[in-house]
């Protein structure tokens, strides 16, 4: 029997924080969790887009409990301010879904000097999550869900050159950032378990989902003459954002989920379908590499596991 939105357990009394919840997978996850009774905090960079998303959700669920919270993952300073404000507003968090991301960007650095995709997709979430640790770590049933990608299979962490200076490629950088999301989820679960925390960390990927995240990347192919071809094949191996959100929702709510699990679609190549345990390449699950990667993340952000 396939797991669908109808299988999401009741979420009344729970607080769910979703980064990048104004569109795509994040919006659909916010919609379904709100429909099941959760208070959903849309942690987004642009307020107008978040408010439009909230209005959209209320067309389905007029009584939805929704809040906007400002979060710019590309700025460590703003991430810290956002986390402090969120802790004051919601000292208890049941679900933290690290969903926001950018994809296939031209070469560039964040204000902190990080490669843009690595800095936004991973390091922003790394700092945000560690600063919110006291809100979820000892909450019964709490989960941190990190959204990775099939692209993690093509990535590696460039420990000596995380900005990819002199060797940048937009896909190469994206793969590194999505591998980072998965490795972070696995290493975070090890840290939580070692502390005896009640919360768990899990990961997921949406397969091939037809969302606005991929549009800039597809458009960028046009100058090489591959735009139409890319769109054609992309349409064959993608599914709607609503269905693409199922692995996220499964990881966030299914009773059988365990710490360190990873979920994706059950169809061919894990591109489309319904949630099932997904393939984790050996590089991502290597504990020594995970510890080294965690140390690099701490070094770059100035964070550590005991930071309050």
N, C-alpha and C positions, 0 to 999 in steps of 0.2 A: 504493500500500500504506500502510495506516494505522500510525502509530507507537504502540506500546503498551508496557506494563510489560516485556514479553518482550524488547524491544529495548534495554533499559538495559545498557550494557557492564559488565563485571566491575569491582567497586569495591574489591577486596581491597587493603589497604595504604593506603587513602585515609581521611582524617579529614573528616567532614562535620558542620558545626555548623548546626543549624536552630533558629531562634527560634520560639517558640510551637508546639513540636512535640508538645504533649500532646493536641491535638485537630484535627479537620478536615483541611485540606490538609497542614498540617505533620506531623501524625501519619502520614498516608498516604505522604508523601515519606520520612519516617523509616523506615517499614516496608519500603518497596521498596529504599532504599539499603542498609539493614541486611541485607536478603535477598540483596543482591548482594555482600556482604562488607565494606562500609565500617564503620569505627568511627563511630557516630553519637552526637553530643553533643546532647541535648535541652536547649536553653537556654530555660528557662521560669521564670515567676514563682513558681508553687506546686509545691513538691516532691511533695506527695501526688498531684497530678494527673499529674506527669511519671512517677512510679513506676507509677501505674496504666496509663499509656500504654506504658511499657516492658514491663509484664506482658502487655498486649494484644499487642504486637509479638511477644513470645516464644511466644505461642500459634501463630503462623505460622512463626516462625524461632527455635527453642529456643536456638540457639547465637549469636544476634545479639549483636554488641558494642555495648552501649549505655551511655551515661553521662548522669547528670543534672548540669546546671550552672545555678546560680541567676542569673536575669536579670530585672530589673524595668525595662522600657524607659521607664516614666513618671518615673523619677528619674535625673537626670544623675549624681548622686553614686554611686548604686548601679550604673549602667551602667559608670562608670569602674572601680569596684572589681571588677565582674564581668569586664571585659576584662582587667584586670591578672592576675586569678586564672587566666583561661583561657590567656593567653599563657604563664604559668609551667607550665601543665599540658600544653599543646599548642603548642609553638613553631612547628609546621608545620600549616597548615590548607589542605586541598585544595578544600573547598567551604564557602562561607558562604552560607546561604540565609536571607535577611531576610524572614521569612514572617509573624511575629506582627503582630497588629493589633486595633484596636477599631473599632466601627462604630456610627454613629447615636446617639452619646451625648447626654445632656442637657448644656446648657452648663456648663462648669467648667474649672478650670485645674489643671495639675500643680503639684507643690511648687516647681517652678522658674518658675512663672508663664506656662507655655505653654498654649495651647488644647489640651485633652486628646487629641484625635485627631491633630492635627499633632505634638504633643509626643511621643506614644507611637509612632505609625506611622512618622514620619519622623525627628524629631530624636534619638530614642533610638537608632535604627539608624544614623544619621549618625555619632554619637559612637562607638558600638560598633565600626563598620566602620573608621573612621579609626584607632582605637586598636589594632586587630588587623592593620593594614596590613602590618607587618613579617612577620606569620605567613603571608601568602598572596601578596604582591606578586611575589616572585621564585621562586614554586613553579611548575614546569612543569605546564601544564594546569589551574592553579587558576582557579576562577570565583567571583564574587560574584553571586548571583541575588537580585534584588529583586522581590517580589510586589506588583504594582500591581493595577489593577481597570479594568473598563469605565467605572467612575465617573470616571476621569481625564478623560474627554471633556467632562464637565460642570464641571470645576474651573478655577480660576485661582489664582495665588499672590497673596495680598493683601499686597504688600510693605510697605505703610504701616500695615497693621493685621492682622498674622498671627493675632492672638488673636480677630479678628472681633468686637471689643468694639462693642456697639451695633448689630451687624448679624448676629448669630449665627443660624444655621440648622443643624440637625444634619446634613442632607444636604449643605449647602454646605460645612461643615467637613470632612466625610468626603471629598468630591470634591477639596478642596484637598490633603488628606493623601495621597490616592492619586495625584494628579498629581505631588506631591512625590516619591513613591516612584519614579515613572518618570523624572522629571527628574534625580533623584539617580543612578539607574543609568547614564543616558547621560553625565552630567557626570563621574561616577567613572571611566567607561571612558576619557574624554578625558584625565583626569589620569594614569591608569595608562599609557596609550599614550605620553603626553608624557615619562614617566619611563623608558620602555623596559622596563616591567614585563612579566613573563611571564603574569601573571594577566589575565583579562578580566572586565568587568562586563556583565551581561545582565539583561533584565527579562522578566516574564511576567505573565499574568493568568489566572485560572481560569474566566473566563466567569461563568455563573450556577451556583454550586455550593451544594448544599443542606447547609450546615454550621451549627454552633451559633453562628457569628459573626453570622448574620443574624437569629436568633431574637429578641433584644431589640428590634431595629428593627421586625420584623414585629409583635411584641406591642404596640409603642408605637402602631401604627396603630389598634388596637382601640378606643381611646377616641374616635376620630373616626368609628367605624363601618366602617372599611375592613379590619379584621383578617382576616375570612373571605375577602373578595375578594382581598386581597393574597396570602394563602396559596394561593388557587386559581391565580392567574396565575403566582406564583413557581414552583409545582410544574410548570407547563407549560414553563418556560424554564430549568430547572436540571437538574443531573446530580449523581451521587454524588460524595462527597469523593474517592473513589478515582480516578474518571475526571477530576475537577476538578484533581487533582494532576499530571496528565500534562504540561501545559505547564511546570510547575515542574521536573519530572524531565527533560523534554526539554532545557530551558535549562541544567540542571545537568550533563547527561551526554552528550547527542548529539554525535558527533564533528564535525558540520557547523556547529555554532553558532559565531558570530563575535562579537567585542566590539561592544556597542551594539545587539545584536539584541533583538527583542521578540516574544514568542510568546503565542498564545492558542488557543482552540478554533476548528476550521474550519467549524463549523455556522452556521446563520442568525444574523446579528447578533453572531457570535463568542460566542454564549451557551453552546452545547454542542458537543461533538465532540472531535476529535483535534488534536494540536498542529500549528500552522502559523504562519508569520510574521503578526503582528498589526498592526493599524492604529495608527499614532502620529500624533496631531494635530500640526499645525505648531507650535502654542504650545509643546508639550513638547520638540520637537527644536530649537527656536531656540537657537543657540549663545550669543547675547547674553543672552537671558533665563536660560539655563542658568548662565552665569557669574555673573549678578546673584543668582540663587537660591542658588548655592553660597556666595557672599559673605554672604548673609543667614543661611544656616545656620551658617557659621563665627562670625558676630557673635553669634547667639543662644546658641550652645553654648560659645563660647570656644575652639573647636577650630580647627586649621588643618591643611593638608595635610602639613606637616612635623612636626606634633606626634608625639612618640614615647610 
